[in-house]
């Protein structure tokens, strides 16, 4: 089932299947600083996995290790049983896509053009064919444009195709980033704080969209500080603290674990205290390492 098809209701979500992503013993050191230490994570087909933790816990660093932006100091990451090379383009081609905490759209391009950019990793026209705009190039360009429009419809931006990205509302820009990631035809999508800075209505739309993505057959991993959002969304949750997995389990198990409460509000660090407040509109800061 492709992401353009009408997905079933959340109650009829796909059964969790075979392992799609496996990270074993992932460690990332920067000089004498260990940002991520011996982290294991398994993601299965049709599953939404949440990654939480206080600022500085290593969540984004771990994402960067999974997606090839960083080469882990130790450990291995596999997708569909194949070891992923530490090269972002190779990871995307293998079937893993991501979004970022800070929106990274092409501001002076239209929404449609932004999504088309994501699709080009699946085209095969060579430089000469593209320059001469030969028949193969024209066929692929038409198919890319049609697919991009389908994905804009899927994320609820079908009427915004010709809008410049810089002129779109913040919540729409977030959804546009997701559409661009979906254009790569991933098996797994990683979302780094997809509701950061959103109001409650935008957060609800983001939740509905992630369920639609899951129901279309993709696995999803989400970093988020909004606890209400995470616990209502995910099948499993991992909590990182100081670069290590503190606890992993169902949302109910993680939410009630006293170690998680201690990690957020029991250490005397006031700057982390606001993170456990389920306020979707709260301003979020980027992970430190």
C-alpha positions in Angstrom: 0.0 0.0 0.0 1.4 3.4 -0.9 1.1 6.6 1.0 -1.3 8.0 -1.6 -4.0 5.5 -0.9 -6.7 6.2 1.6 -5.5 4.6 4.8 -7.8 2.7 7.2 -8.8 4.1 10.5 -6.3 4.0 13.3 -8.2 1.2 15.0 -7.4 -1.0 11.9 -3.7 -0.1 11.9 -1.3 -2.7 10.4 -0.1 -5.5 12.6 3.5 -5.0 13.8 5.7 -7.1 11.5 9.3 -7.9 10.8 12.2 -5.9 12.1 12.9 -3.0 9.7 15.6 -1.1 11.7 18.1 -2.4 14.2 20.7 -0.4 16.1 23.1 -2.3 18.3 25.7 -0.8 20.6 25.6 2.6 19.0 28.1 4.9 20.7 29.2 8.4 19.6 32.1 10.2 21.2 33.3 13.7 20.5 36.9 13.7 21.9 36.5 12.9 25.5 32.7 13.5 25.6 30.4 10.5 25.1 27.1 11.8 23.7 25.6 8.4 23.0 26.6 5.2 24.8 25.8 1.7 23.8 22.2 2.3 22.6 20.1 -0.5 21.2 16.9 0.1 19.3 14.6 -2.1 17.2 11.8 -0.8 15.0 9.4 -3.1 13.3 7.1 -2.7 10.3 3.9 -0.8 11.1 5.2 0.5 14.4 5.5 4.0 15.9 8.4 4.3 18.3 9.0 7.4 20.5 12.4 8.7 21.7 12.2 11.0 24.7 14.7 12.5 27.2 15.7 15.8 28.7 17.7 18.3 26.7 21.2 17.0 26.2 20.2 13.3 26.4 21.6 12.5 23.0 18.4 12.1 21.0 19.4 14.1 17.9 22.9 12.7 18.0 21.5 9.2 17.9 19.2 10.2 15.0 22.3 11.5 13.2 24.1 8.2 13.8 21.1 6.3 12.3 20.9 8.5 9.2 24.5 8.7 8.2 25.2 12.3 9.3 27.6 10.9 11.9 29.7 7.7 11.7 29.2 6.0 15.1 32.4 5.5 17.1 31.1 2.0 17.9 28.1 -0.1 17.0 26.2 -1.0 13.9 22.9 0.1 12.2 21.0 -2.1 9.8 17.9 -1.5 7.7 16.1 -4.5 6.5 19.0 -6.6 7.6 21.6 -4.7 5.5 24.3 -2.6 7.3 23.8 1.1 6.5 26.9 3.0 5.4 27.6 6.3 7.2 26.5 8.4 4.1 23.2 10.3 4.2 22.5 9.8 0.5 23.1 6.0 0.7 20.9 5.8 3.8 18.0 7.6 1.9 18.4 5.3 -1.1 18.3 2.3 1.3 14.9 3.5 2.5 15.3 5.7 5.5 14.2 9.4 5.5 14.1 12.1 8.2 13.0 15.6 9.1 15.0 18.0 11.3 14.3 20.1 14.4 15.0 23.2 12.5 13.0 23.4 9.3 15.3 22.9 6.3 13.1 23.8 3.3 14.2 25.6 0.1 12.6 28.9 1.1 12.5 30.4 -2.4 11.1 27.3 -4.1 7.4 26.4 -4.2 5.9 23.7 -2.0 5.7 21.4 -5.1 9.3 22.0 -6.0 10.4 21.2 -2.5 8.7 17.8 -2.6 10.1 17.2 -6.1 13.6 17.6 -4.8 13.0 14.7 -2.4 11.9 12.5 -5.3 15.0 12.9 -7.4 16.9 10.2 -5.5 14.5 7.8 -7.3 15.1 9.1 -10.8 17.8 7.8 -13.2 18.2 10.5 -15.9 21.8 11.3 -16.4 23.3 14.8 -16.7 23.3 14.9 -20.6 19.7 13.7 -20.8 18.7 16.3 -18.3 20.5 19.1 -20.0 19.1 18.2 -23.4 15.6 17.5 -21.8 15.3 14.2 -23.7 12.3 11.9 -23.7 13.4 10.0 -20.6 13.9 13.2 -18.6 10.5 14.5 -19.6 8.8 11.3 -18.6 10.6 11.2 -15.2 9.9 14.9 -14.6 6.2 14.5 -15.3 6.1 11.4 -13.0 8.0 13.3 -10.3 5.6 16.3 -10.5 2.6 14.0 -10.3 4.0 12.1 -7.3 4.8 15.4 -5.5 1.3 16.6 -6.0 -0.1 13.4 -4.6 2.1 13.7 -1.5 1.0 17.3 -1.0 -2.6 16.1 -1.0 -1.7 13.4 1.4 -0.3 15.8 4.0 -3.2 18.3 3.5 -1.3 20.8 1.4 -2.9 20.1 -2.0 -3.9 23.7 -2.5 -0.5 25.1 -1.6 1.5 23.6 -4.4 2.5 26.9 -5.9 3.1 28.8 -2.7 6.7 29.7 -1.9 7.9 27.7 1.2 8.9 30.9 3.0 5.4 32.3 2.8 3.7 29.3 4.3 2.5 29.1 7.9 4.8 27.3 10.3 2.6 24.2 10.7 2.4 23.9 6.9 6.1 24.1 6.6 6.4 21.2 9.1 4.0 19.1 7.0 5.9 20.1 3.8 9.1 18.7 5.3 7.3 15.5 5.9 6.0 15.4 2.4 9.5 15.9 1.0 10.8 13.0 3.2 7.9 10.8 2.0 8.9 11.6 -1.6 12.0 9.4 -1.2 9.8 6.3 -0.9 11.1 5.3 2.5 10.5 2.2 4.5 11.0 4.1 7.7 10.7 7.8 8.5 12.4 9.6 11.4 10.7 12.8 12.7 12.8 15.1 14.9 10.4 17.2 17.1 7.6 17.4 14.5 5.4 19.5 16.8 8.0 21.9 18.1 6.5 25.4 18.3 3.0 24.2 17.2 -0.3 25.2 18.8 -2.8 22.5 19.9 -4.7 22.4 16.7 -1.5 22.0 14.6 -0.3 19.3 17.0 -3.5 17.3 16.6 -3.1 17.6 12.8 0.5 16.3 13.1 -0.7 13.4 15.2 -3.4 12.5 12.6 -0.8 12.7 9.8 1.7 10.4 11.6 -1.1 7.8 12.1 -1.9 8.0 8.4 1.8 7.5 7.6 1.9 4.5 9.9 -1.4 3.1 8.4 0.1 3.4 4.9 2.7 0.8 5.9 5.7 2.8 7.0 7.4 2.5 10.4 7.9 5.8 12.2 10.4 7.0 14.9 9.6 10.3 16.7 11.7 12.5 18.9 9.4 14.8 20.9 9.3 16.8 24.2 5.5 16.9 24.3 4.8 14.0 26.6 1.1 13.9 26.0 1.7 13.8 22.2 4.2 10.9 22.5 2.2 8.8 24.9 -0.9 9.1 22.9 0.9 8.3 19.6 3.5 5.6 20.1 3.4 1.8 20.4 6.7 1.9 22.3 8.9 4.6 23.9 12.6 4.8 24.7 13.9 7.3 27.3 17.4 8.4 26.9 19.3 10.1 29.7 22.9 11.2 29.4 23.2 9.2 26.2 22.1 5.9 27.6 18.7 4.1 27.5 17.1 4.6 30.8 13.9 2.6 30.1 12.0 1.1 27.2 8.4 -0.1 27.1 4.8 0.8 26.3 3.7 4.4 26.9 2.0 3.3 30.1 5.1 1.6 31.4 7.4 4.5 30.6 5.0 7.2 31.9 4.7 5.5 35.3 8.4 4.6 35.7 9.8 6.6 38.6 13.2 6.8 36.9 11.7 8.8 34.0 10.1 11.3 36.5 13.4 11.5 38.3 15.3 12.1 35.0 13.0 15.1 34.1 12.3 16.8 37.4 14.3 15.1 40.2 17.8 16.1 39.4 17.5 19.8 40.5 18.0 21.0 36.9 15.3 23.7 36.5 15.7 24.0 32.7 14.4 20.5 32.1 11.3 20.9 34.4 9.1 22.5 31.7 9.7 19.6 29.3 7.2 17.3 31.2 4.5 19.9 30.8 2.2 18.8 27.9 2.0 22.2 26.3 2.2 21.8 22.5 2.8 25.4 21.9 5.8 25.7 24.2 9.0 26.8 22.5 11.5 24.0 22.2 15.3 24.3 22.1 17.6 22.1 20.0 19.2 19.1 21.6 22.7 19.7 22.8 24.6 16.9 21.2 
